[in-house]
């Protein structure tokens, strides 16, 4: 990400957490997990003409950040059961992103993902 930011760099426990997360991502990359996830997402979203171009964590983060693509994935799953689609918006406004991601998490839980395996939006 070549975007210029005006935030102080992380230090202390925040830096330790960031380093551990990056190490975990590196381990997952060695196993091919991010590539498999991006391949699956691209396959699911194929009809939408919407593709994630890279399995790099920053690209994947930007691709999923607003939650709209997560809602598209949920709608593909819902369509397979002839269930009504969820409505969502594409916006970078934080409250819209949180709403989209919350809708996806609700569907994930209804599909059997344990609440303890989900993350919180707020």
Buried (B, 14 or more C-beta within 10 A) or exposed (E): EEEEEEEEEEEEEEEEEEEEEEEEBEEBBEEEEBEEBBEEBBEBBEEBEBEBEEBBBEBBEEBBBBBBBBBBBBBBBBEEEEEEEBEBEEBEEEEBBBBBBBBBBEBBEEEEEEEEEEEEBE
